[in-house]
């Protein structure tokens, strides 16, 4: 029987467990003894502030932001306290009215420690004094600002901020110190768009940052976008439609565009290849001597006219060509409205032609034809109708001016 017990595995296992238990009790009694340790700078946390705010009140100040605790406990418990996180909570939800209130606090231990594990606790101080004041709030516009520089040839575009304003709440003496709110983006020699979440900076009346205010902000950060665009002076140009015996060669060096250039900004990709801006074309048949034309400056909507100049004036002079007046009696009407009849009242119309003198001398009235188009006429009676003059002659001779004839419609 004894021999069987000696050969049994269960016997050895039972003995091992018994010896381990005896050793653990010995260690607990001789090594894990009770000791006192001081824990300093334990943070003070407030709770119940929302209840105060519902009464129109707020915490103006707290006498201490940390406390000191002397805790007596077993070494193993103290070790868990050192490895965990301690804080104390001051409940302000039961306060009402303004004034100073001394309040006790609750110690919050790590999750693996309870108050029952401790032998004793000494608090320094035993109370926290809380000062309650009337809650006030003010709303400030958020001003974006660049702290840095933009590279040469570039310019800042229009700021974009996710929030236009921020509401700051707290005690009156705290909120009254705020004179402005900024969202600051930093960067040097910027050449491309800058964007991101930016913390708000509170400013005093002198524009200095306020760092120690005990206030609440409706938003702590805003998303700010600052486009960086290319800026260049772009020349204005104009085209010419040959007419009235004049060509672009006849006005070369005799065209004045004012202004000659405008300043344009845009994204680098949109500005690429932009060498000039065309205003349009001048019909040289409308130019007699010197004439000025006004053009609207049209830009691609992706670009910005930094100069702010919306119109340009183009002055054209033609002074190297001769003119001749010829009386034309070859007048006809077309597109007479149904149910109407038309009688031409104007029998002869003087037409001015321009070109080189040698070419003008060879012209006669048989080469001209005046046509009045009645398709847009709705009235009756004697009416002036715009007419087109056709000239069967070389292109270096042309009609200048605008013409009309009187037609009696019945």
NORBELKA-V666400 format. One record per residue. N is the residue number from 1. RES is the residue in one letter. PSI is psi in radians with two decimals (999 if undefined). Layout:
BEGIN
[[N RES PSI] [N RES PSI]]
END
This chain:
BEGIN
[[1 X -0.84] [2 X -0.71] [3 X -0.65] [4 X -0.68] [5 X -0.68] [6 X -0.59] [7 X -0.06] [8 X 2.30] [9 X -0.60] [10 X -0.57] [11 X -0.78] [12 X -0.63] [13 X -0.74] [14 X -0.72] [15 X -0.66] [16 X -0.78] [17 X -0.72] [18 X -0.75] [19 X -0.67] [20 X -0.69] [21 X -0.76] [22 X -0.70] [23 X -0.68] [24 X -0.71] [25 X -0.68] [26 X -0.80] [27 X -0.73] [28 X -0.70] [29 X -0.51] [30 X -0.51] [31 X -0.88] [32 X 1.17] [33 X 2.89] [34 X 2.47] [35 X 2.74] [36 X 2.33] [37 X 2.51] [38 X 2.23] [39 X 2.01] [40 X 2.87] [41 X 0.72] [42 X 2.08] [43 X 2.53] [44 X 2.22] [45 X 2.31] [46 X 2.53] [47 X 2.72] [48 X 0.24] [49 X -0.53] [50 X -0.62] [51 X -0.70] [52 X -0.75] [53 X -0.60] [54 X -0.37] [55 X 0.07] [56 X 0.43] [57 X 2.86] [58 X 2.82] [59 X 2.06] [60 X -0.72] [61 X 2.78] [62 X 2.31] [63 X -0.56] [64 X 2.47] [65 X 0.00] [66 X 2.80] [67 X 2.96] [68 X 2.34] [69 X 2.31] [70 X 1.97] [71 X 2.27] [72 X 2.22] [73 X 3.00] [74 X 2.67] [75 X -0.70] [76 X -0.62] [77 X -0.76] [78 X -0.65] [79 X -0.69] [80 X -0.60] [81 X -0.69] [82 X -0.63] [83 X -0.40] [84 X -2.78] [85 X 2.25] [86 X 2.46] [87 X 2.92] [88 X 2.54] [89 X 2.29] [90 X 2.05] [91 X 2.03] [92 X 0.12] [93 X -0.38] [94 X -0.04] [95 X 2.64] [96 X 2.41] [97 X 2.98] [98 X 2.71] [99 X -2.99] [100 X 2.35] [101 X 2.08] [102 X 2.23] [103 X 2.51] [104 X 3.03] [105 X 2.73] [106 X 2.32] [107 X 2.23] [108 X 1.98] [109 X 2.85] [110 X 2.78] [111 X -0.40] [112 X 0.27] [113 X 2.40] [114 X 2.91] [115 X -0.48] [116 X -0.36] [117 X -0.17] [118 X 2.57] [119 X -0.66] [120 X 2.73] [121 X 2.26] [122 X 2.35] [123 X 2.44] [124 X 1.87] [125 X 3.08] [126 X -0.43] [127 X 2.74] [128 X 2.22] [129 X 2.15] [130 X 2.27] [131 X 2.16] [132 X 2.33] [133 X 3.06] [134 X 2.35] [135 X 2.32] [136 X 2.77] [137 X 2.51] [138 X 2.56] [139 X 2.31] [140 X 2.46] [141 X 2.55] [142 X 2.09] [143 X 1.99] [144 X 2.58] [145 X 2.43] [146 X 2.16] [147 X 1.65] [148 X -2.52] [149 X 2.78] [150 X 2.43] [151 X 2.69] [152 X 2.45] [153 X 0.03] [154 X 2.87] [155 X 2.58] [156 X 2.39] [157 X -2.72] [158 X 2.21] [159 X 2.60] [160 X 2.18] [161 X 2.31] [162 X -0.50] [163 X 2.35] [164 X -0.52] [165 X 2.92] [166 X 2.46] [167 X 2.21] [168 X 2.19] [169 X 2.65] [170 X -2.87] [171 X 2.70] [172 X -0.70] [173 X -0.43] [174 X -0.86] [175 X -0.59] [176 X -0.27] [177 X -0.28] [178 X 2.23] [179 X -0.28] [180 X 2.90] [181 X 2.28] [182 X 2.66] [183 X 1.92] [184 X 2.19] [185 X 2.39] [186 X 2.65] [187 X 2.65] [188 X 2.46] [189 X 0.89] [190 X 2.38] [191 X -0.04] [192 X 2.93] [193 X 2.43] [194 X 2.33] [195 X 2.66] [196 X 2.99] [197 X 2.25] [198 X 2.25] [199 X 2.62] [200 X 2.48] [201 X 2.19] [202 X 2.43] [203 X 2.56] [204 X 3.09] [205 X -0.40] [206 X 0.02] [207 X 0.20] [208 X 2.52] [209 X 2.45] [210 X 2.13] [211 X -0.32] [212 X 0.38] [213 X 2.49] [214 X 1.36] [215 X 2.88] [216 X 2.48] [217 X 2.45] [218 X -0.52] [219 X 2.41] [220 X -0.56] [221 X 2.77] [222 X 2.71] [223 X 2.07] [224 X 2.37] [225 X 2.26] [226 X 1.81] [227 X 2.48] [228 X 2.10] [229 X 2.78] [230 X 2.48] [231 X 2.21] [232 X 2.69] [233 X 2.13] [234 X 2.24] [235 X 2.60] [236 X 2.48] [237 X 2.85] [238 X 2.57] [239 X 2.98] [240 X 2.44] [241 X 2.08] [242 X 2.44] [243 X 2.77] [244 X 0.52] [245 X 0.08] [246 X 2.57] [247 X 3.05] [248 X -0.52] [249 X -0.54] [250 X -0.33] [251 X 0.16] [252 X 2.22] [253 X 0.06] [254 X 0.47] [255 X 2.25] [256 X 2.16] [257 X 2.20] [258 X 2.17] [259 X 2.81] [260 X -0.57] [261 X 2.80] [262 X 2.73] [263 X 2.21] [264 X 2.47] [265 X 2.70] [266 X 3.00] [267 X 2.61] [268 X -0.73] [269 X -0.62] [270 X -0.49] [271 X -0.29] [272 X 2.25] [273 X -0.03] [274 X 1.72] [275 X -0.47] [276 X 2.89] [277 X 2.09] [278 X 2.26] [279 X -0.41] [280 X -2.69] [281 X 2.59] [282 X 2.22] [283 X 1.94] [284 X -0.30] [285 X -0.33] [286 X -0.04] [287 X 2.09] [288 X 2.02] [289 X -1.97] [290 X 2.32] [291 X 2.48] [292 X 2.45] [293 X 2.46] [294 X 2.25] [295 X 2.48] [296 X 2.36] [297 X 1.91] [298 X 2.29] [299 X 2.70] [300 X 2.34] [301 X -0.30] [302 X -0.17] [303 X 2.79] [304 X 2.33] [305 X 1.62] [306 X -0.59] [307 X -0.51] [308 X 0.16] [309 X 2.05] [310 X -0.35] [311 X 2.71] [312 X 2.59] [313 X 2.27] [314 X 2.06] [315 X 2.15] [316 X 2.37] [317 X 2.27] [318 X 1.94] [319 X 0.10] [320 X 0.06] [321 X 2.62] [322 X 2.83] [323 X 2.75] [324 X 2.45] [325 X 2.25] [326 X 2.31] [327 X 2.19] [328 X 2.24] [329 X 0.06] [330 X 1.48] [331 X 2.35] [332 X 2.86] [333 X 2.66] [334 X 2.83] [335 X 0.87] [336 X 2.28] [337 X 2.53] [338 X 2.42] [339 X 0.09] [340 X 2.76] [341 X 2.64] [342 X 2.34] [343 X 2.18] [344 X 2.11] [345 X -0.72] [346 X 2.01] [347 X -0.51] [348 X 2.40] [349 X 2.28] [350 X 2.25] [351 X 2.34] [352 X 2.25] [353 X 2.71] [354 X 2.58] [355 X -2.92] [356 X 2.54] [357 X -0.71] [358 X -0.65] [359 X -0.60] [360 X -0.61] [361 X -0.38] [362 X -0.06] [363 X 2.62] [364 X 2.95] [365 X -0.38] [366 X -0.29] [367 X -0.03] [368 X 2.62] [369 X 2.23] [370 X 2.20] [371 X 2.21] [372 X 2.18] [373 X 2.07] [374 X 0.22] [375 X -0.45] [376 X 0.07] [377 X 2.26] [378 X -0.32] [379 X 3.05] [380 X 2.88] [381 X -2.99] [382 X 2.01] [383 X 2.42] [384 X 2.26] [385 X 2.32] [386 X 2.39] [387 X 2.68] [388 X 2.32] [389 X 2.16] [390 X 2.35] [391 X 2.14] [392 X 1.50] [393 X 2.94] [394 X 2.74] [395 X -0.30] [396 X 0.14] [397 X 2.38] [398 X 2.82] [399 X 2.42] [400 X 2.64] [401 X 3.08] [402 X 2.62] [403 X 2.74] [404 X 2.79] [405 X 2.71] [406 X 2.29] [407 X 2.33] [408 X 2.02] [409 X 2.30] [410 X 999]]
END
